[in-house]
Amino acid sequence: MILECARAGATKTGLMYKAYLSYAQVTEYLQYLQQNDLLAYEQGTQLYRPSEKGFKFLSLSSDLNELMAVPNSKFSLNNQ
């Protein structure tokens, strides 16, 4: 959720509100994402943005979600 919210650039406070996280949570997650090169902090603008690796992760995550989506009609009670 943090990577998705930071797609267009976001401040730490903005990420807290958009991702519904506390200050302690967002601080911990930002540190983790930066250590794993998924998120970058821009000093001049003071914004967080996904890195190239972060954008690739978002793309792959989206692809996986599409693959796992199950049409409702498959499990409908009418089709038993």
C-alpha positions as CSV (number, residue, x, y, z in Angstrom):
1,M,0.0,0.0,0.0
2,I,2.9,2.4,0.8
3,L,4.5,1.8,-2.6
4,E,1.1,2.4,-4.3
5,C,0.5,5.6,-2.4
6,A,4.0,6.9,-3.1
7,R,3.7,6.2,-6.9
8,A,3.3,10.0,-7.7
9,G,5.4,11.1,-4.7
10,A,4.3,11.5,-1.1
11,T,5.5,12.9,2.2
12,K,5.8,10.7,5.3
13,T,2.6,12.3,6.7
14,G,0.8,11.8,3.4
15,L,1.8,8.1,3.4
16,M,0.6,7.8,7.0
17,Y,-2.9,9.1,6.1
18,K,-3.2,7.3,2.8
19,A,-2.1,3.9,4.1
20,Y,-3.8,4.3,7.5
21,L,-0.6,3.8,9.5
22,S,0.7,5.2,12.7
23,Y,3.9,7.3,12.8
24,A,5.8,4.3,14.3
25,Q,4.5,1.9,11.6
26,V,5.2,4.2,8.7
27,T,8.7,4.9,10.0
28,E,9.5,1.2,10.3
29,Y,8.0,0.3,6.9
30,L,9.8,3.2,5.1
31,Q,13.1,2.1,6.6
32,Y,12.5,-1.5,5.4
33,L,11.4,-0.4,1.9
34,Q,14.5,1.8,1.6
35,Q,16.9,-0.8,2.8
36,N,15.5,-3.2,0.2
37,D,15.8,-0.6,-2.6
38,L,12.0,-0.5,-3.2
39,L,11.5,3.2,-2.1
40,A,13.6,6.3,-2.6
41,Y,13.6,9.5,-0.7
42,E,14.2,12.8,-2.6
43,Q,16.0,15.3,-0.5
44,G,15.1,18.4,-2.5
45,T,11.3,17.7,-2.7
46,Q,11.2,15.7,0.6
47,L,9.0,13.1,-1.2
48,Y,9.1,9.3,-1.2
49,R,8.8,7.6,-4.6
50,P,9.1,4.0,-5.6
51,S,12.5,3.1,-7.1
52,E,12.8,1.2,-10.4
53,K,12.7,-2.0,-8.3
54,G,9.7,-0.7,-6.5
55,F,7.8,0.0,-9.7
56,K,8.7,-3.5,-10.9
57,F,7.4,-5.0,-7.7
58,L,4.1,-3.0,-8.1
59,S,3.7,-4.3,-11.6
60,L,4.4,-7.9,-10.7
61,S,2.0,-7.7,-7.7
62,S,-0.7,-6.4,-10.0
63,D,-0.1,-9.2,-12.4
64,L,-0.4,-11.8,-9.6
65,N,-3.6,-10.2,-8.3
66,E,-5.1,-10.5,-11.8
67,L,-4.0,-14.2,-12.1
68,M,-5.6,-14.9,-8.7
69,A,-8.9,-13.2,-9.4
70,V,-11.7,-15.7,-9.6
71,P,-14.8,-14.9,-11.6
72,N,-17.9,-14.9,-9.3
73,S,-19.8,-17.2,-11.7
74,K,-17.4,-20.1,-11.1
75,F,-18.4,-20.4,-7.5
76,S,-21.9,-19.3,-7.8
77,L,-24.5,-21.5,-6.0
78,N,-26.5,-21.7,-9.2
79,N,-23.7,-23.6,-10.9
80,Q,-23.5,-26.6,-8.6
